[in-house]
């Protein structure tokens, strides 16, 4: 059964429709189009799977569809690829009220949203996520960006979608590695603010890996509920929303240091979360048993719990470009306990270095 959540942001509020088949439900998408023209931005992997179904849904409602098919991969999340979207928009004389629909995973959602934020200073856009990671995290909340050689997601904008169509059927074609990577973001919600969900995950992680639809629907709904609550309270990451970055400062360093796409985002976040847990332990906030409990769940999910051996100096250098550096001080999301995250600058460089060295081999 399909479910609907609302991201409460006043006049920028929007629904998240979760269920099997929502991608082909014209009644969900057509009311959100300002004109009978839409641009569908997708990639070479997703297009053969879902572009025709989405295009058919739109065309039945009399909407003219322009597909823009990009290369697939994190390494293409660049200005050069972004310009391919602008080339298509300008070449087709798209207007400000043309809707851009991002059909794909986190890379497509981020780039499509950033293009929509920039084109004619803002055109409406819709998120149609097709990976677990994008279903539970990146499609919700309005963060859009591209990467820079010095840092991940450093160039972007806050720009909310008009609608999110979270179709669980798209997970049927998702490679196992991508499914596992998405679980890192699911586990994150349990760790930062929802301890009961963490307990549920400990008992149901095998069902999620087996793609049990009931378990997946529950995990996606609960994750999106957590994300929607946080975004509604802190849209532009001035406070609580920053806690959603648990593991991300270390994880982004891994992605940048290894080369974009070598480690999947969720894999890097998993290893980064264990570095954060190790640091929390060294600060005296987590017990060794709690760190082991967290590690066990990530291992059960098929995710890495050790980062690559880039060297602590290289990690610190890469982390110095992080968006959470404030007044020259690195602020990290750490754990007081399972279900309670804090933003802290209490850990000195030597303690951070020790945690990295303990968790990156």
C-alpha positions as CSV (number, residue, x, y, z in Angstrom):
1,X,0.0,0.0,0.0
2,X,1.3,3.4,-0.9
3,X,2.1,6.0,1.8
4,X,2.5,9.7,1.7
5,X,4.7,11.9,3.9
6,X,4.9,15.7,3.9
7,X,8.0,17.8,4.2
8,X,6.6,20.8,6.1
9,X,8.4,24.0,4.8
10,X,5.5,26.4,4.5
11,X,5.0,27.5,1.0
12,X,7.8,25.2,-0.1
13,X,6.2,22.1,1.5
14,X,6.0,19.0,-0.7
15,X,4.8,15.4,-0.6
16,X,6.9,12.2,-0.6
17,X,4.9,9.3,-2.2
18,X,6.3,5.9,-1.2
19,X,5.2,2.6,-2.7
20,X,5.4,0.3,-5.6
21,X,4.3,1.8,-8.9
22,X,4.1,5.5,-7.9
23,X,6.5,6.3,-10.8
24,X,3.7,5.4,-13.3
25,X,0.8,7.1,-11.4
26,X,-0.1,10.1,-13.5
27,X,-2.4,11.5,-10.8
28,X,0.5,11.9,-8.4
29,X,2.8,13.9,-10.8
30,X,0.6,15.8,-13.3
31,X,-0.9,18.3,-10.8
32,X,2.6,19.5,-10.0
33,X,3.5,20.5,-13.6
34,X,3.1,24.2,-14.3
35,X,3.1,23.6,-18.1
36,X,2.8,20.7,-20.4
37,X,6.6,20.4,-20.9
38,X,9.1,18.4,-18.9
39,X,12.8,17.6,-19.1
40,X,13.7,14.2,-17.7
41,X,17.4,14.1,-16.6
42,X,18.7,10.5,-16.2
43,X,21.7,8.4,-17.0
44,X,22.7,5.6,-19.3
45,X,22.1,2.9,-16.7
46,X,18.6,4.1,-15.5
47,X,17.3,5.2,-18.9
48,X,16.8,1.7,-20.4
49,X,15.0,0.6,-17.2
50,X,12.6,3.4,-16.3
51,X,12.7,6.3,-18.8
52,X,10.0,4.8,-21.1
53,X,7.6,4.1,-18.2
54,X,8.0,7.7,-16.9
55,X,7.7,9.2,-20.3
56,X,4.6,7.2,-21.1
57,X,3.0,8.4,-17.8
58,X,3.7,12.0,-18.7
59,X,2.7,11.7,-22.3
60,X,-0.7,10.2,-21.4
61,X,-1.3,13.5,-19.6
62,X,-0.4,15.5,-22.7
63,X,3.1,16.4,-21.5
64,X,5.9,16.8,-24.0
65,X,9.0,15.1,-22.7
66,X,12.7,16.0,-23.5
67,X,15.0,13.3,-22.2
68,X,18.6,14.2,-21.2
69,X,20.7,11.1,-20.7
70,X,24.0,11.6,-18.9
71,X,27.0,9.3,-18.3
72,X,26.7,7.2,-15.1
73,X,29.0,7.6,-12.1
74,X,30.2,9.8,-9.3
75,X,33.2,10.9,-11.4
76,X,30.8,12.7,-13.8
77,X,29.3,14.9,-11.1
78,X,31.1,17.9,-12.6
79,X,30.6,21.3,-14.2
80,X,31.2,19.7,-17.6
81,X,28.3,17.2,-17.1
82,X,26.1,19.9,-15.6
83,X,26.6,21.9,-18.8
84,X,25.1,19.1,-20.8
85,X,21.9,19.7,-18.9
86,X,22.0,23.5,-19.6
87,X,22.9,22.8,-23.3
88,X,19.7,20.7,-23.6
89,X,17.5,23.2,-21.7
90,X,18.7,26.1,-23.8
91,X,18.7,24.2,-27.1
92,X,15.0,23.3,-26.5
93,X,14.2,26.9,-25.5
94,X,12.9,25.6,-22.1
95,X,11.1,28.3,-20.1
96,X,11.3,29.0,-16.4
97,X,8.0,27.0,-15.8
98,X,9.2,23.9,-17.5
99,X,9.6,21.1,-14.9
100,X,12.9,19.3,-14.6
101,X,12.5,15.7,-13.4
102,X,15.5,13.9,-12.0
103,X,15.2,10.2,-12.6
104,X,18.1,8.2,-11.0
105,X,20.2,7.9,-7.9
106,X,22.0,10.5,-5.8
107,X,24.3,11.8,-8.5
108,X,21.4,12.5,-10.9
109,X,19.2,14.0,-8.2
110,X,22.0,16.3,-7.0
111,X,22.9,17.5,-10.5
112,X,19.4,17.7,-11.7
113,X,18.4,19.7,-8.7
114,X,21.4,22.0,-9.0
115,X,20.7,22.6,-12.7
116,X,17.0,23.4,-11.8
117,X,18.2,25.9,-9.1
118,X,20.4,27.7,-11.6
119,X,18.5,27.7,-14.9
120,X,16.8,31.0,-15.3
121,X,17.4,31.4,-11.5
122,X,15.1,28.6,-10.7
123,X,12.8,26.1,-12.5
124,X,10.5,23.6,-10.7
125,X,11.9,20.1,-10.3
126,X,10.7,16.7,-9.2
127,X,12.8,13.9,-7.6
128,X,12.3,10.3,-8.8
129,X,14.9,8.4,-6.9
130,X,15.9,4.9,-8.1
131,X,18.5,3.8,-5.5
132,X,18.0,3.0,-1.8
133,X,20.4,5.8,-0.9
134,X,18.5,8.4,-2.9
135,X,15.1,7.0,-1.7
136,X,16.0,7.5,2.0
137,X,18.3,10.4,1.9
138,X,19.5,12.5,-1.0
139,X,16.1,13.0,-2.8
140,X,14.6,14.6,0.4
141,X,15.6,17.9,1.8
142,X,16.7,20.1,-1.2
143,X,20.5,19.7,-1.0
144,X,21.9,19.9,-4.6
145,X,25.5,20.0,-5.6
146,X,28.4,18.9,-7.8
147,X,31.9,17.8,-6.8
148,X,35.2,19.6,-7.0
149,X,38.6,17.9,-7.2
150,X,39.3,19.3,-3.7
151,X,36.1,18.3,-2.1
152,X,32.7,16.5,-2.5
153,X,29.5,18.5,-2.9
154,X,31.3,21.8,-2.3
155,X,29.5,23.7,-5.1
156,X,25.7,23.6,-4.8
157,X,22.5,25.1,-3.5
158,X,19.6,24.4,-1.2
159,X,16.7,24.0,-3.6
160,X,13.6,22.0,-2.7
161,X,11.7,19.7,-5.1
162,X,8.0,20.0,-5.7
163,X,7.5,16.3,-5.2
164,X,9.3,13.1,-4.5
165,X,8.1,9.8,-6.1
166,X,9.8,7.1,-4.1
167,X,9.0,3.9,-6.1
168,X,10.2,0.8,-4.3
169,X,9.9,-1.2,-7.5
170,X,13.1,0.4,-8.7
171,X,15.0,-1.4,-6.1
172,X,14.3,-4.7,-7.9
173,X,17.0,-3.8,-10.5
174,X,19.5,-2.3,-8.0
175,X,22.8,-4.1,-7.8
176,X,23.5,-5.7,-4.4
177,X,26.5,-3.4,-3.8
178,X,24.3,-0.3,-4.3
179,X,21.6,-1.7,-2.0
180,X,24.2,-2.3,0.7
181,X,25.5,1.2,0.2
182,X,22.1,2.7,0.7
183,X,21.7,0.8,4.0
184,X,24.5,3.0,5.5
185,X,22.2,6.0,5.3
186,X,19.3,3.9,6.8
187,X,21.4,2.9,9.7
188,X,22.5,6.5,10.2
189,X,18.9,7.5,11.2
190,X,18.9,5.0,14.0
191,X,22.3,6.1,15.2
192,X,21.6,9.9,15.3
193,X,18.0,10.1,16.6
194,X,15.9,6.9,16.4
195,X,17.3,4.2,18.7
196,X,14.1,2.0,18.4
197,X,14.7,2.0,14.6
198,X,18.3,0.9,15.2
199,X,17.0,-2.0,17.3
200,X,14.6,-2.9,14.5
201,X,17.4,-2.9,12.0
202,X,19.4,-5.3,14.1
203,X,16.6,-7.8,13.8
204,X,15.6,-7.1,10.2
205,X,18.8,-6.3,8.3
206,X,18.7,-9.7,6.6
207,X,15.2,-9.0,5.3
208,X,16.4,-5.7,3.8
209,X,19.3,-7.5,2.1
210,X,16.8,-10.1,0.7
211,X,14.7,-7.2,-0.6
212,X,11.6,-8.1,1.4
213,X,9.1,-5.5,0.2
214,X,7.4,-5.1,3.5
215,X,10.7,-4.5,5.3
216,X,12.0,-2.2,2.7
217,X,8.7,-0.1,2.7
218,X,9.0,0.2,6.5
219,X,12.7,1.2,6.4
220,X,12.2,3.8,3.6
221,X,9.1,5.3,5.3
222,X,10.8,5.5,8.7
223,X,14.0,7.0,7.2
224,X,12.1,9.6,5.2
225,X,10.0,10.4,8.2
226,X,13.2,11.1,10.2
227,X,14.7,13.2,7.3
228,X,11.4,15.2,6.8
229,X,11.3,16.1,10.5
230,X,14.9,17.2,10.6
231,X,14.6,19.3,7.4
232,X,11.3,20.9,8.5
233,X,13.1,22.0,11.7
234,X,16.3,23.2,10.1
235,X,16.1,23.5,6.3
236,X,19.5,25.2,5.8
237,X,21.6,23.2,8.2
238,X,22.2,25.8,10.9
239,X,21.6,23.3,13.7
240,X,20.0,19.9,14.0
241,X,20.2,19.1,10.3
242,X,24.0,19.0,10.5
243,X,23.6,15.8,12.6
244,X,22.5,14.0,9.4
245,X,26.2,14.2,8.4
246,X,27.3,11.5,10.8
247,X,30.3,9.8,9.1
248,X,30.2,12.1,6.2
249,X,33.2,14.3,7.0
250,X,35.4,11.2,7.1
251,X,33.5,9.6,4.3
252,X,33.9,12.5,1.9
253,X,37.6,12.5,2.6
254,X,37.6,8.8,1.5
255,X,35.7,9.5,-1.6
256,X,37.8,12.5,-2.6
257,X,41.1,10.8,-1.6
258,X,40.4,7.6,-3.4
259,X,39.0,9.3,-6.5
260,X,35.2,9.8,-7.0
261,X,33.4,6.5,-7.7
262,X,36.0,4.1,-6.4
263,X,34.2,3.9,-3.1
264,X,30.4,4.3,-3.2
265,X,29.1,7.1,-1.1
266,X,27.4,4.7,1.3
267,X,30.5,2.6,1.7
268,X,32.5,5.7,2.6
269,X,29.9,6.8,5.0
270,X,29.9,3.4,6.7
271,X,33.7,3.5,7.3
272,X,33.4,7.2,8.3
273,X,30.7,6.4,10.8
274,X,33.0,3.8,12.5
275,X,35.8,6.4,12.6
276,X,33.3,8.8,14.3
277,X,32.3,6.0,16.7
278,X,36.0,5.3,17.5
279,X,36.5,9.0,18.2
280,X,33.4,9.1,20.4
281,X,34.9,6.1,22.3
282,X,38.2,7.8,22.7
283,X,36.4,10.9,24.1
284,X,34.8,8.6,26.7
285,X,31.3,9.0,25.2
286,X,30.7,5.5,23.9
287,X,31.6,2.2,25.5
288,X,33.7,-0.4,23.6
289,X,30.6,-2.7,23.6
290,X,28.5,0.0,21.9
291,X,31.2,0.5,19.2
292,X,31.2,-3.2,18.6
293,X,27.4,-3.3,18.4
294,X,27.5,-0.5,15.7
295,X,30.3,-2.3,13.9
296,X,28.3,-5.6,13.9
297,X,25.3,-4.0,12.2
298,X,27.4,-2.5,9.4
299,X,29.2,-5.8,8.9
300,X,25.8,-7.6,8.7
301,X,24.8,-5.0,6.1
302,X,27.8,-6.0,4.0
303,X,29.5,-2.6,4.5
304,X,33.2,-1.7,5.2
305,X,34.1,-0.8,8.8
306,X,37.7,0.1,8.0
307,X,38.7,3.1,5.8
308,X,41.5,3.0,3.2
309,X,45.0,3.7,4.4
310,X,45.4,7.2,3.0
311,X,47.4,8.3,6.0
312,X,46.0,10.5,8.8
313,X,47.7,13.6,7.4
314,X,45.9,13.1,4.1
315,X,42.6,12.6,5.8
316,X,43.1,15.8,7.9
317,X,44.1,17.7,4.8
318,X,41.0,16.6,2.9
319,X,38.7,17.2,5.9
320,X,40.0,20.8,6.1
321,X,37.9,21.6,3.0
322,X,34.7,20.2,4.7
323,X,31.6,22.4,4.8
324,X,31.5,21.9,8.6
325,X,34.7,23.8,9.2
326,X,33.8,26.9,11.1
327,X,36.2,29.7,12.1
328,X,39.0,27.3,11.1
329,X,37.9,24.6,13.5
330,X,36.7,21.2,12.4
331,X,33.3,20.3,13.8
332,X,32.4,16.7,13.7
333,X,29.2,14.7,14.2
334,X,29.9,12.3,17.1
335,X,27.8,9.9,19.2
336,X,26.9,10.2,22.9
337,X,25.0,7.0,22.6
338,X,22.9,5.1,20.0
339,X,20.2,7.5,19.1
340,X,21.9,10.6,20.3
341,X,24.3,12.5,18.0
342,X,26.0,15.8,18.8
343,X,28.0,18.3,16.8
344,X,31.4,18.8,18.5
345,X,34.7,20.5,18.1
346,X,36.0,19.0,21.4
347,X,38.3,16.5,19.7
348,X,41.8,17.8,19.1
349,X,43.8,16.8,16.0
350,X,45.8,14.2,17.9
351,X,42.7,12.4,19.0
352,X,41.2,12.6,15.5
353,X,44.5,11.3,14.1
354,X,44.5,8.4,16.6
355,X,40.9,7.4,15.6
356,X,41.8,7.5,11.9
357,X,44.9,5.4,12.4
358,X,42.8,2.9,14.4
359,X,40.1,2.6,11.8
360,X,42.0,3.0,8.5
361,X,44.3,0.2,7.4
